[in-house]
Amino acid sequence: MVLGGGSRLWESPDELLDRYHRDVVPSPGGTVTHHLFWRK
């Protein structure tokens, strides 16, 4: 994910799994996948 002028927040959402739970929800058409994070 890139924020603003290009500062990378993380390389992969998997890097956050030690601190956050993640739920992955694909759209019905398969064009978008939502990654939902909340603190452990």
C-alpha positions, 0 to 999 in steps of 0.5 A: 500500500502506498500513502500520499507521495509514495511512502510504502506502509508495508510490502504485504498485508501478511506483515501485519498478521502478528498484530492484527486479525485479517478477514479477506472478502472478495467481491461477487464479480471477483474484481475487488478483494477487501482486506479488513484488519482489526487489532488482536 
